[in-house]
């Protein structure tokens, strides 16, 4: 089973099927850091792909990588429809304030929230 998953992972990587590779890493191999790396590859190639942001956001939160989580939320806040921006920015604000204790980032997010209609 493990050998089969490793072979399919190698094949997915060679085809640059990063979403497939990410799923194999996470679901079959339990390799969360590698799954996150694969999802970052997806986002690099397709910056507006929401499912990739969803997955990377979930993995960052699950693994406690709050710096990367903040980056994902920051990028996501720029690509979601306007009616979703407030929710994403509110989550980003919480991460910057509660997990990163980054006062400058908190101020920047608060300013962006204040600009929203």
N, C-alpha and C positions, 0 to 999 in steps of 0.2 A: 504493500500500500504506500509506504513512504517513498520507496524507490520510484513507483509510478508517478507520484506527485512531483518528485524532483525532476523526472524526465519531462513531464508536462510543463513544469516551470521553466526549464531550460528552453523548451520549444517556444513557449510564449515569449520569453525574453528575446530569443533570436528573431522572432517576427515583430518585435517591439509591440506586442500586445500587452501593454502594461496593466490595463485593468484586469485582464485574465490572470496575469502574474500576481497582482496584488491579492486577488481573491484566493488563489492557491496558497500564497504565503500565509494569509490570515486564517482561512478556514481549514486548510488541510495540514499545514505545517506549524501553525501557531506562532509564526515569526512576525510579530507585530511591527518591529522596526523595519524589517524588509518590506512588509506590506505598505507601510507609510512611504518608504522610498519609491516604491512602484507607483503609488498614487500621485506623488509629486511629479513623477515622469509624465503621467497622464495630463496633469494640470499644465505642465510646461508646454506640452504639445497642443493641448486644447484648453486654454485659460478660462473659458466660459462654461466648462462642463460641470454642472452643478452636482451630479452624482459623485464625481471625484472629490469635490469639496466636502460633500456630506461624509464620505468615507474617511477622508484624511482628518476632518474635524473630529469625528467619532474616535479614531485611533489616537489622535493627540490627547484628547480628553482622557481616554482610557489609560494611556501610558503616563499621563502626568507631564507631557511635554507642552507646557503652557506658553513658552516662547513661540513655538511653531504654531500652536493653536491660535495665538494672537495674530500671527502672520496670515494664517488661513482665513480667519474672520475678517481681517482688514481687507484682504483681496476680495473675499466674498461680498463684502459690503459694497464693492464697486461694480459687481456684476449682477446682483439680484435686482428684480423689478423694484421700483420706488416704494411700493406698498410693503415690501419686506425689509427695507433698509433699517428701519427703526428697531426691529427685532434683532437683526444681526449686530447692529451697533450697540444695542443694550447688552447683548451677550459679550461683545468685545470689551465694553466698559467694565463689566463684572470681572472678566479675566485680568484685565490690566490693573484693576483696583485690588481685587481679592487674592489673586494668585501671584502676580508679578510685582505688586506694590510700585508701579511705575507712574509717578505723579504727572510727568510730562505727557505720557500716552493717555492718561485719564483726562487731562485737560484738552488734548486734541480731539478725543472721541466726544467729550461733552460739547465742544464747539461744533463738531459735525452734527450732533443730535439737535443742537439749538437751531441749526440752519434748515432742518427738515420742516416741511409744511405741517 
